[in-house]
Amino acid sequence: MNRKLIRPNLAELKDSGGPRGPARTKRVPPEQTNAEAFYYLKQMNSKTPMVVVLLDGETIHGTIEWYDKNCLKLNRHKLPNLVLPKHNIKYLYKEYDDEH
């Protein structure tokens, strides 16, 4: 079986800035992606039960009532509501994801 070798024209590649052409500058990612705001709004609107894990390991259960740049307000069932500073939150997740 004879195979035909296809060889690109090197002059065309140099002119088009092909794979080895001048480096293309990447755009700097935006400072704010609004992903955090979108996530909080989605959980607030659906009143999703959440688990908030603090830096010291303490877990707090509740729903997010509001948030701002620095804190979250968590409504708790039959317990006082809390305003939690974001810098004290290790992570948070949906309560029904807690299958342990």
Biopython code that builds the backbone (N, CA, C, O; Angstrom):
import numpy as np
from Bio.PDB.StructureBuilder import StructureBuilder

atoms = [
    (1, "MET", "N", (0.849, -1.164, 0.000)),
    (1, "MET", "CA", (0.000, 0.000, 0.000)),
    (1, "MET", "C", (0.897, 1.230, 0.000)),
    (1, "MET", "O", (1.762, 1.372, 0.864)),
    (2, "ASN", "N", (0.695, 2.100, -0.949)),
    (2, "ASN", "CA", (1.469, 3.332, -1.033)),
    (2, "ASN", "C", (0.717, 4.453, -0.335)),
    (2, "ASN", "O", (-0.469, 4.674, -0.581)),
    (3, "ARG", "N", (1.422, 5.153, 0.534)),
    (3, "ARG", "CA", (0.825, 6.293, 1.229)),
    (3, "ARG", "C", (1.456, 7.564, 0.706)),
    (3, "ARG", "O", (2.667, 7.641, 0.498)),
    (4, "LYS", "N", (0.631, 8.539, 0.502)),
    (4, "LYS", "CA", (1.118, 9.807, -0.001)),
    (4, "LYS", "C", (1.470, 10.696, 1.182)),
    (4, "LYS", "O", (0.650, 10.908, 2.076)),
    (5, "LEU", "N", (2.677, 11.207, 1.183)),
    (5, "LEU", "CA", (3.131, 12.090, 2.245)),
    (5, "LEU", "C", (2.624, 13.499, 1.961)),
    (5, "LEU", "O", (2.867, 14.060, 0.893)),
    (6, "ILE", "N", (1.913, 14.058, 2.942)),
    (6, "ILE", "CA", (1.417, 15.426, 2.786)),
    (6, "ILE", "C", (2.305, 16.318, 3.625)),
    (6, "ILE", "O", (2.393, 16.166, 4.843)),
    (7, "ARG", "N", (2.957, 17.246, 2.959)),
    (7, "ARG", "CA", (3.882, 18.135, 3.639)),
    (7, "ARG", "C", (3.371, 19.567, 3.474)),
    (7, "ARG", "O", (3.173, 20.023, 2.348)),
    (8, "PRO", "N", (3.153, 20.291, 4.596)),
    (8, "PRO", "CA", (2.655, 21.663, 4.467)),
    (8, "PRO", "C", (3.730, 22.581, 3.891)),
    (8, "PRO", "O", (4.927, 22.327, 4.021)),
    (9, "ASN", "N", (3.276, 23.635, 3.263)),
    (9, "ASN", "CA", (4.174, 24.628, 2.724)),
    (9, "ASN", "C", (4.684, 25.480, 3.889)),
    (9, "ASN", "O", (3.892, 26.165, 4.536)),
    (10, "LEU", "N", (5.979, 25.450, 4.165)),
    (10, "LEU", "CA", (6.540, 26.161, 5.310)),
    (10, "LEU", "C", (6.397, 27.669, 5.182)),
    (10, "LEU", "O", (6.256, 28.353, 6.195)),
    (11, "ALA", "N", (6.428, 28.201, 3.986)),
    (11, "ALA", "CA", (6.274, 29.639, 3.789)),
    (11, "ALA", "C", (4.888, 30.092, 4.243)),
    (11, "ALA", "O", (4.750, 31.169, 4.824)),
    (12, "GLU", "N", (3.859, 29.281, 3.984)),
    (12, "GLU", "CA", (2.502, 29.632, 4.413)),
    (12, "GLU", "C", (2.386, 29.627, 5.935)),
    (12, "GLU", "O", (1.712, 30.485, 6.505)),
    (13, "LEU", "N", (3.036, 28.672, 6.599)),
    (13, "LEU", "CA", (2.979, 28.604, 8.050)),
    (13, "LEU", "C", (3.644, 29.812, 8.686)),
    (13, "LEU", "O", (3.137, 30.348, 9.672)),
    (14, "LYS", "N", (4.775, 30.251, 8.138)),
    (14, "LYS", "CA", (5.482, 31.403, 8.699)),
    (14, "LYS", "C", (4.650, 32.669, 8.540)),
    (14, "LYS", "O", (4.607, 33.500, 9.448)),
    (15, "ASP", "N", (3.996, 32.823, 7.410)),
    (15, "ASP", "CA", (3.197, 34.020, 7.158)),
    (15, "ASP", "C", (1.954, 34.073, 8.040)),
    (15, "ASP", "O", (1.545, 35.151, 8.471)),
    (16, "SER", "N", (1.356, 32.928, 8.308)),
    (16, "SER", "CA", (0.110, 32.911, 9.072)),
    (16, "SER", "C", (0.339, 32.928, 10.581)),
    (16, "SER", "O", (-0.621, 32.979, 11.350)),
    (17, "GLY", "N", (1.605, 32.886, 11.016)),
    (17, "GLY", "CA", (1.858, 32.853, 12.462)),
    (17, "GLY", "C", (1.347, 31.573, 13.064)),
    (17, "GLY", "O", (0.778, 31.580, 14.155)),
    (18, "GLY", "N", (1.541, 30.477, 12.370)),
    (18, "GLY", "CA", (1.041, 29.166, 12.774)),
    (18, "GLY", "C", (1.530, 28.732, 14.146)),
    (18, "GLY", "O", (1.760, 29.566, 15.022)),
    (19, "PRO", "N", (1.688, 27.437, 14.330)),
    (19, "PRO", "CA", (2.005, 26.916, 15.644)),
    (19, "PRO", "C", (3.293, 27.480, 16.248)),
    (19, "PRO", "O", (3.431, 27.565, 17.469)),
    (20, "ARG", "N", (4.218, 27.859, 15.393)),
    (20, "ARG", "CA", (5.476, 28.389, 15.928)),
    (20, "ARG", "C", (5.615, 29.880, 15.665)),
    (20, "ARG", "O", (6.714, 30.431, 15.726)),
    (21, "GLY", "N", (4.498, 30.526, 15.373)),
    (21, "GLY", "CA", (4.486, 31.950, 15.108)),
    (21, "GLY", "C", (4.670, 32.741, 16.395)),
    (21, "GLY", "O", (4.986, 32.166, 17.437)),
    (22, "PRO", "N", (4.476, 34.044, 16.332)),
    (22, "PRO", "CA", (4.662, 34.881, 17.521)),
    (22, "PRO", "C", (3.692, 34.470, 18.632)),
    (22, "PRO", "O", (2.548, 34.094, 18.377)),
    (23, "ALA", "N", (4.176, 34.553, 19.851)),
    (23, "ALA", "CA", (3.358, 34.164, 21.007)),
    (23, "ALA", "C", (2.163, 35.102, 21.118)),
    (23, "ALA", "O", (2.298, 36.318, 20.980)),
    (24, "ARG", "N", (1.007, 34.529, 21.367)),
    (24, "ARG", "CA", (-0.201, 35.334, 21.517)),
    (24, "ARG", "C", (-0.357, 35.700, 22.985)),
    (24, "ARG", "O", (-0.135, 34.882, 23.877)),
    (25, "THR", "N", (-0.740, 36.935, 23.210)),
    (25, "THR", "CA", (-0.889, 37.379, 24.593)),
    (25, "THR", "C", (-2.228, 36.890, 25.131)),
    (25, "THR", "O", (-3.258, 36.967, 24.460)),
    (26, "LYS", "N", (-2.185, 36.391, 26.342)),
    (26, "LYS", "CA", (-3.400, 35.916, 26.996)),
    (26, "LYS", "C", (-4.044, 37.084, 27.722)),
    (26, "LYS", "O", (-3.367, 37.978, 28.229)),
    (27, "ARG", "N", (-5.356, 37.053, 27.757)),
    (27, "ARG", "CA", (-6.069, 38.085, 28.498)),
    (27, "ARG", "C", (-5.980, 37.792, 29.984)),
    (27, "ARG", "O", (-6.001, 36.635, 30.404)),
    (28, "VAL", "N", (-5.883, 38.834, 30.762)),
    (28, "VAL", "CA", (-5.852, 38.698, 32.209)),
    (28, "VAL", "C", (-7.262, 38.334, 32.670)),
    (28, "VAL", "O", (-8.229, 38.975, 32.260)),
    (29, "PRO", "N", (-7.390, 37.297, 33.528)),
    (29, "PRO", "CA", (-8.735, 36.943, 33.995)),
    (29, "PRO", "C", (-9.340, 38.089, 34.803)),
    (29, "PRO", "O", (-8.617, 38.861, 35.433)),
    (30, "PRO", "N", (-10.663, 38.195, 34.782)),
    (30, "PRO", "CA", (-11.303, 39.294, 35.508)),
    (30, "PRO", "C", (-11.123, 39.149, 37.013)),
    (30, "PRO", "O", (-11.011, 38.043, 37.541)),
    (31, "GLU", "N", (-11.098, 40.288, 37.687)),
    (31, "GLU", "CA", (-10.963, 40.308, 39.150)),
    (31, "GLU", "C", (-12.151, 39.598, 39.796)),
    (31, "GLU", "O", (-11.984, 38.835, 40.747)),
    (32, "GLN", "N", (-13.352, 39.855, 39.270)),
    (32, "GLN", "CA", (-14.574, 39.265, 39.809)),
    (32, "GLN", "C", (-15.244, 38.418, 38.737)),
    (32, "GLN", "O", (-15.473, 38.894, 37.625)),
    (33, "THR", "N", (-15.560, 37.168, 39.061)),
    (33, "THR", "CA", (-16.298, 36.317, 38.124)),
    (33, "THR", "C", (-17.778, 36.263, 38.474)),
    (33, "THR", "O", (-18.585, 35.798, 37.668)),
    (34, "ASN", "N", (-18.144, 36.725, 39.646)),
    (34, "ASN", "CA", (-19.519, 36.704, 40.143)),
    (34, "ASN", "C", (-20.029, 35.291, 40.391)),
    (34, "ASN", "O", (-21.230, 35.101, 40.582)),
    (35, "ALA", "N", (-19.152, 34.301, 40.392)),
    (35, "ALA", "CA", (-19.568, 32.922, 40.665)),
    (35, "ALA", "C", (-20.062, 32.791, 42.105)),
    (35, "ALA", "O", (-21.048, 32.101, 42.366)),
    (36, "GLU", "N", (-19.375, 33.452, 43.038)),
    (36, "GLU", "CA", (-19.778, 33.386, 44.441)),
    (36, "GLU", "C", (-21.175, 33.986, 44.618)),
    (36, "GLU", "O", (-22.023, 33.394, 45.286)),
    (37, "ALA", "N", (-21.416, 35.140, 44.031)),
    (37, "ALA", "CA", (-22.723, 35.794, 44.136)),
    (37, "ALA", "C", (-23.809, 34.914, 43.518)),
    (37, "ALA", "O", (-24.887, 34.765, 44.094)),
    (38, "PHE", "N", (-23.535, 34.335, 42.356)),
    (38, "PHE", "CA", (-24.503, 33.461, 41.701)),
    (38, "PHE", "C", (-24.839, 32.276, 42.606)),
    (38, "PHE", "O", (-26.010, 31.918, 42.737)),
    (39, "TYR", "N", (-23.830, 31.660, 43.234)),
    (39, "TYR", "CA", (-24.048, 30.505, 44.109)),
    (39, "TYR", "C", (-24.902, 30.894, 45.318)),
    (39, "TYR", "O", (-25.870, 30.207, 45.646)),
    (40, "TYR", "N", (-24.541, 31.997, 45.976)),
    (40, "TYR", "CA", (-25.311, 32.432, 47.153)),
    (40, "TYR", "C", (-26.758, 32.752, 46.771)),
    (40, "TYR", "O", (-27.684, 32.350, 47.475)),
    (41, "LEU", "N", (-26.960, 33.466, 45.671)),
    (41, "LEU", "CA", (-28.321, 33.811, 45.254)),
    (41, "LEU", "C", (-29.149, 32.570, 44.950)),
    (41, "LEU", "O", (-30.328, 32.500, 45.297)),
    (42, "LYS", "N", (-28.531, 31.601, 44.305)),
    (42, "LYS", "CA", (-29.242, 30.361, 43.979)),
    (42, "LYS", "C", (-29.677, 29.638, 45.256)),
    (42, "LYS", "O", (-30.806, 29.155, 45.339)),
    (43, "GLN", "N", (-28.783, 29.561, 46.255)),
    (43, "GLN", "CA", (-29.117, 28.878, 47.510)),
    (43, "GLN", "C", (-30.136, 29.682, 48.318)),
    (43, "GLN", "O", (-30.998, 29.099, 48.975)),
    (44, "MET", "N", (-30.046, 31.011, 48.276)),
    (44, "MET", "CA", (-31.004, 31.847, 49.002)),
    (44, "MET", "C", (-32.408, 31.697, 48.407)),
    (44, "MET", "O", (-33.380, 31.527, 49.144)),
    (45, "ASN", "N", (-32.512, 31.761, 47.091)),
    (45, "ASN", "CA", (-33.818, 31.690, 46.435)),
    (45, "ASN", "C", (-34.495, 30.346, 46.638)),
    (45, "ASN", "O", (-35.718, 30.287, 46.764)),
    (46, "SER", "N", (-33.729, 29.270, 46.671)),
    (46, "SER", "CA", (-34.317, 27.945, 46.857)),
    (46, "SER", "C", (-34.372, 27.531, 48.326)),
    (46, "SER", "O", (-34.853, 26.446, 48.653)),
    (47, "LYS", "N", (-33.873, 28.407, 49.214)),
    (47, "LYS", "CA", (-33.844, 28.130, 50.663)),
    (47, "LYS", "C", (-33.212, 26.765, 50.949)),
    (47, "LYS", "O", (-33.735, 25.971, 51.731)),
    (48, "THR", "N", (-32.093, 26.519, 50.307)),
    (48, "THR", "CA", (-31.380, 25.253, 50.451)),
    (48, "THR", "C", (-30.774, 25.132, 51.839)),
    (48, "THR", "O", (-30.054, 26.035, 52.265)),
    (49, "PRO", "N", (-31.043, 24.035, 52.567)),
    (49, "PRO", "CA", (-30.360, 23.819, 53.847)),
    (49, "PRO", "C", (-28.853, 23.645, 53.601)),
    (49, "PRO", "O", (-28.438, 22.825, 52.781)),
    (50, "MET", "N", (-28.049, 24.424, 54.319)),
    (50, "MET", "CA", (-26.604, 24.430, 54.124)),
    (50, "MET", "C", (-25.892, 24.026, 55.405)),
    (50, "MET", "O", (-26.433, 24.155, 56.503)),
    (51, "VAL", "N", (-24.670, 23.535, 55.243)),
    (51, "VAL", "CA", (-23.778, 23.269, 56.360)),
    (51, "VAL", "C", (-22.564, 24.161, 56.161)),
    (51, "VAL", "O", (-21.919, 24.126, 55.113)),
    (52, "VAL", "N", (-22.259, 24.964, 57.181)),
    (52, "VAL", "CA", (-21.102, 25.847, 57.133)),
    (52, "VAL", "C", (-20.065, 25.289, 58.106)),
    (52, "VAL", "O", (-20.357, 25.087, 59.285)),
    (53, "VAL", "N", (-18.862, 25.044, 57.609)),
    (53, "VAL", "CA", (-17.775, 24.547, 58.449)),
    (53, "VAL", "C", (-16.830, 25.714, 58.707)),
    (53, "VAL", "O", (-16.296, 26.322, 57.780)),
    (54, "LEU", "N", (-16.640, 26.011, 59.987)),
    (54, "LEU", "CA", (-15.764, 27.112, 60.359)),
    (54, "LEU", "C", (-14.310, 26.655, 60.432)),
    (54, "LEU", "O", (-14.028, 25.457, 60.398)),
    (55, "LEU", "N", (-13.400, 27.601, 60.532)),
    (55, "LEU", "CA", (-11.969, 27.286, 60.575)),
    (55, "LEU", "C", (-11.607, 26.377, 61.748)),
    (55, "LEU", "O", (-10.685, 25.568, 61.644)),
    (56, "ASP", "N", (-12.333, 26.507, 62.872)),
    (56, "ASP", "CA", (-12.033, 25.668, 64.037)),
    (56, "ASP", "C", (-12.694, 24.292, 63.951)),
    (56, "ASP", "O", (-12.563, 23.493, 64.879)),
    (57, "GLY", "N", (-13.410, 23.996, 62.847)),
    (57, "GLY", "CA", (-14.030, 22.691, 62.660)),
    (57, "GLY", "C", (-15.490, 22.628, 63.065)),
    (57, "GLY", "O", (-16.160, 21.634, 62.786)),
    (58, "GLU", "N", (-15.999, 23.661, 63.715)),
    (58, "GLU", "CA", (-17.401, 23.684, 64.125)),
    (58, "GLU", "C", (-18.294, 23.728, 62.889)),
    (58, "GLU", "O", (-17.998, 24.438, 61.928)),
    (59, "THR", "N", (-19.399, 22.961, 62.916)),
    (59, "THR", "CA", (-20.347, 22.978, 61.804)),
    (59, "THR", "C", (-21.635, 23.652, 62.247)),
    (59, "THR", "O", (-22.101, 23.448, 63.368)),
    (60, "ILE", "N", (-22.199, 24.447, 61.368)),
    (60, "ILE", "CA", (-23.430, 25.181, 61.638)),
    (60, "ILE", "C", (-24.395, 24.890, 60.497)),
    (60, "ILE", "O", (-24.029, 24.986, 59.326)),
    (61, "HIS", "N", (-25.636, 24.532, 60.845)),
    (61, "HIS", "CA", (-26.664, 24.199, 59.861)),
    (61, "HIS", "C", (-27.665, 25.343, 59.767)),
    (61, "HIS", "O", (-28.040, 25.931, 60.781)),
    (62, "GLY", "N", (-28.094, 25.657, 58.551)),
    (62, "GLY", "CA", (-29.093, 26.703, 58.364)),
    (62, "GLY", "C", (-29.251, 27.049, 56.899)),
    (62, "GLY", "O", (-28.668, 26.407, 56.025)),
    (63, "THR", "N", (-30.056, 28.085, 56.639)),
    (63, "THR", "CA", (-30.240, 28.573, 55.273)),
    (63, "THR", "C", (-29.689, 29.992, 55.198)),
    (63, "THR", "O", (-29.748, 30.743, 56.171)),
    (64, "ILE", "N", (-29.157, 30.347, 54.044)),
    (64, "ILE", "CA", (-28.576, 31.674, 53.863)),
    (64, "ILE", "C", (-29.705, 32.674, 53.629)),
    (64, "ILE", "O", (-30.496, 32.515, 52.700)),
    (65, "GLU", "N", (-29.779, 33.707, 54.477)),
    (65, "GLU", "CA", (-30.784, 34.757, 54.295)),
    (65, "GLU", "C", (-30.229, 35.873, 53.422)),
    (65, "GLU", "O", (-30.899, 36.316, 52.490)),
    (66, "TRP", "N", (-29.022, 36.331, 53.706)),
    (66, "TRP", "CA", (-28.361, 37.343, 52.885)),
    (66, "TRP", "C", (-26.862, 37.220, 53.037)),
    (66, "TRP", "O", (-26.366, 36.501, 53.905)),
    (67, "TYR", "N", (-26.144, 37.932, 52.180)),
    (67, "TYR", "CA", (-24.683, 37.946, 52.220)),
    (67, "TYR", "C", (-24.217, 39.311, 51.750)),
    (67, "TYR", "O", (-24.950, 40.038, 51.080)),
    (68, "ASP", "N", (-22.998, 39.646, 52.107)),
    (68, "ASP", "CA", (-22.344, 40.808, 51.526)),
    (68, "ASP", "C", (-20.873, 40.466, 51.326)),
    (68, "ASP", "O", (-20.494, 39.296, 51.377)),
    (69, "LYS", "N", (-20.067, 41.457, 51.105)),
    (69, "LYS", "CA", (-18.656, 41.227, 50.797)),
    (69, "LYS", "C", (-17.933, 40.499, 51.941)),
    (69, "LYS", "O", (-17.007, 39.725, 51.700)),
    (70, "ASN", "N", (-18.359, 40.750, 53.176)),
    (70, "ASN", "CA", (-17.613, 40.248, 54.333)),
    (70, "ASN", "C", (-18.305, 39.192, 55.168)),
    (70, "ASN", "O", (-17.644, 38.535, 55.972)),
    (71, "CYS", "N", (-19.611, 38.996, 55.015)),
    (71, "CYS", "CA", (-20.284, 38.052, 55.921)),
    (71, "CYS", "C", (-21.518, 37.414, 55.280)),
    (71, "CYS", "O", (-22.010, 37.849, 54.239)),
    (72, "LEU", "N", (-22.002, 36.347, 55.961)),
    (72, "LEU", "CA", (-23.226, 35.636, 55.601)),
    (72, "LEU", "C", (-24.174, 35.677, 56.788)),
    (72, "LEU", "O", (-23.735, 35.574, 57.934)),
    (73, "LYS", "N", (-25.463, 35.825, 56.530)),
    (73, "LYS", "CA", (-26.442, 35.671, 57.601)),
    (73, "LYS", "C", (-27.099, 34.323, 57.407)),
    (73, "LYS", "O", (-27.660, 34.041, 56.348)),
    (74, "LEU", "N", (-27.029, 33.490, 58.433)),
    (74, "LEU", "CA", (-27.562, 32.138, 58.381)),
    (74, "LEU", "C", (-28.775, 32.042, 59.298)),
    (74, "LEU", "O", (-28.673, 32.329, 60.490)),
    (75, "ASN", "N", (-29.930, 31.638, 58.748)),
    (75, "ASN", "CA", (-31.126, 31.389, 59.544)),
    (75, "ASN", "C", (-31.092, 29.942, 60.000)),
    (75, "ASN", "O", (-30.868, 29.033, 59.201)),
    (76, "ARG", "N", (-31.316, 29.735, 61.292)),
    (76, "ARG", "CA", (-31.296, 28.377, 61.834)),
    (76, "ARG", "C", (-32.670, 28.030, 62.392)),
    (76, "ARG", "O", (-33.384, 28.900, 62.890)),
    (77, "HIS", "N", (-33.031, 26.761, 62.308)),
    (77, "HIS", "CA", (-34.328, 26.277, 62.785)),
    (77, "HIS", "C", (-34.285, 26.123, 64.305)),
    (77, "HIS", "O", (-33.464, 25.375, 64.835)),
    (78, "LYS", "N", (-35.166, 26.829, 64.998)),
    (78, "LYS", "CA", (-35.300, 26.773, 66.463)),
    (78, "LYS", "C", (-34.037, 27.200, 67.198)),
    (78, "LYS", "O", (-33.871, 26.868, 68.371)),
    (79, "LEU", "N", (-33.152, 27.921, 66.542)),
    (79, "LEU", "CA", (-31.939, 28.462, 67.161)),
    (79, "LEU", "C", (-31.776, 29.903, 66.681)),
    (79, "LEU", "O", (-32.346, 30.287, 65.659)),
    (80, "PRO", "N", (-30.998, 30.699, 67.415)),
    (80, "PRO", "CA", (-30.789, 32.084, 66.962)),
    (80, "PRO", "C", (-30.099, 32.133, 65.594)),
    (80, "PRO", "O", (-29.270, 31.284, 65.267)),
    (81, "ASN", "N", (-30.461, 33.141, 64.813)),
    (81, "ASN", "CA", (-29.806, 33.356, 63.527)),
    (81, "ASN", "C", (-28.398, 33.894, 63.771)),
    (81, "ASN", "O", (-28.136, 34.516, 64.801)),
    (82, "LEU", "N", (-27.498, 33.654, 62.828)),
    (82, "LEU", "CA", (-26.107, 34.071, 62.988)),
    (82, "LEU", "C", (-25.627, 34.886, 61.802)),
    (82, "LEU", "O", (-26.021, 34.638, 60.663)),
    (83, "VAL", "N", (-24.776, 35.857, 62.079)),
    (83, "VAL", "CA", (-24.039, 36.558, 61.035)),
    (83, "VAL", "C", (-22.602, 36.065, 61.149)),
    (83, "VAL", "O", (-21.939, 36.281, 62.164)),
    (84, "LEU", "N", (-22.128, 35.398, 60.096)),
    (84, "LEU", "CA", (-20.799, 34.780, 60.121)),
    (84, "LEU", "C", (-19.840, 35.566, 59.234)),
    (84, "LEU", "O", (-20.129, 35.789, 58.058)),
    (85, "PRO", "N", (-18.700, 35.988, 59.782)),
    (85, "PRO", "CA", (-17.701, 36.627, 58.915)),
    (85, "PRO", "C", (-17.125, 35.600, 57.945)),
    (85, "PRO", "O", (-16.787, 34.485, 58.344)),
    (86, "LYS", "N", (-17.012, 35.977, 56.669)),
    (86, "LYS", "CA", (-16.537, 35.042, 55.651)),
    (86, "LYS", "C", (-15.113, 34.567, 55.933)),
    (86, "LYS", "O", (-14.765, 33.433, 55.605)),
    (87, "HIS", "N", (-14.290, 35.420, 56.534)),
    (87, "HIS", "CA", (-12.900, 35.005, 56.788)),
    (87, "HIS", "C", (-12.820, 33.885, 57.825)),
    (87, "HIS", "O", (-11.767, 33.266, 57.978)),
    (88, "ASN", "N", (-13.919, 33.615, 58.542)),
    (88, "ASN", "CA", (-13.939, 32.555, 59.537)),
    (88, "ASN", "C", (-14.530, 31.255, 58.982)),
    (88, "ASN", "O", (-14.575, 30.247, 59.688)),
    (89, "ILE", "N", (-14.987, 31.271, 57.715)),
    (89, "ILE", "CA", (-15.606, 30.096, 57.093)),
    (89, "ILE", "C", (-14.553, 29.321, 56.314)),
    (89, "ILE", "O", (-13.874, 29.865, 55.443)),
    (90, "LYS", "N", (-14.430, 28.027, 56.649)),
    (90, "LYS", "CA", (-13.497, 27.170, 55.920)),
    (90, "LYS", "C", (-14.115, 26.744, 54.591)),
    (90, "LYS", "O", (-13.489, 26.886, 53.540)),
    (91, "TYR", "N", (-15.346, 26.220, 54.634)),
    (91, "TYR", "CA", (-16.106, 25.875, 53.432)),
    (91, "TYR", "C", (-17.557, 25.665, 53.813)),
    (91, "TYR", "O", (-17.900, 25.595, 54.993)),
    (92, "LEU", "N", (-18.412, 25.564, 52.795)),
    (92, "LEU", "CA", (-19.821, 25.271, 53.036)),
    (92, "LEU", "C", (-20.331, 24.359, 51.934)),
    (92, "LEU", "O", (-19.779, 24.316, 50.835)),
    (93, "TYR", "N", (-21.396, 23.632, 52.248)),
    (93, "TYR", "CA", (-21.974, 22.709, 51.273)),
    (93, "TYR", "C", (-23.447, 22.501, 51.580)),
    (93, "TYR", "O", (-23.927, 22.842, 52.660)),
    (94, "LYS", "N", (-24.159, 21.932, 50.606)),
    (94, "LYS", "CA", (-25.582, 21.664, 50.779)),
    (94, "LYS", "C", (-25.756, 20.544, 51.792)),
    (94, "LYS", "O", (-25.036, 19.546, 51.748)),
    (95, "GLU", "N", (-26.707, 20.703, 52.704)),
    (95, "GLU", "CA", (-26.886, 19.748, 53.793)),
    (95, "GLU", "C", (-27.220, 18.356, 53.307)),
    (95, "GLU", "O", (-26.758, 17.376, 53.890)),
    (96, "TYR", "N", (-28.015, 18.241, 52.248)),
    (96, "TYR", "CA", (-28.386, 16.906, 51.777)),
    (96, "TYR", "C", (-27.226, 16.197, 51.095)),
    (96, "TYR", "O", (-27.346, 15.009, 50.792)),
    (97, "ASP", "N", (-26.103, 16.876, 50.839)),
    (97, "ASP", "CA", (-24.898, 16.223, 50.340)),
    (97, "ASP", "C", (-24.154, 15.501, 51.463)),
    (97, "ASP", "O", (-23.234, 14.722, 51.211)),
    (98, "ASP", "N", (-24.564, 15.768, 52.709)),
    (98, "ASP", "CA", (-23.903, 15.188, 53.893)),
    (98, "ASP", "C", (-24.417, 13.773, 54.105)),
    (98, "ASP", "O", (-25.403, 13.572, 54.814)),
    (99, "GLU", "N", (-23.763, 12.794, 53.500)),
    (99, "GLU", "CA", (-24.219, 11.395, 53.547)),
    (99, "GLU", "C", (-23.407, 10.559, 54.525)),
    (99, "GLU", "O", (-23.452, 9.332, 54.447)),
    (100, "HIS", "N", (-22.673, 11.167, 55.435)),
    (100, "HIS", "CA", (-21.795, 10.408, 56.336)),
    (100, "HIS", "C", (-22.611, 9.767, 57.426)),
    (100, "HIS", "O", (-22.059, 9.084, 58.289)),
]
sb = StructureBuilder()
sb.init_structure("model")
sb.init_model(0)
sb.init_chain("A")
sb.init_seg("    ")
for serial, (resi, resn, name, xyz) in enumerate(atoms, 1):
    if name == "N":
        sb.init_residue(resn, " ", resi, " ")
    sb.init_atom(name, np.array(xyz, "f"), 0.0, 1.0, " ", f" {name:<3s}", serial, name[0])
structure = sb.get_structure()
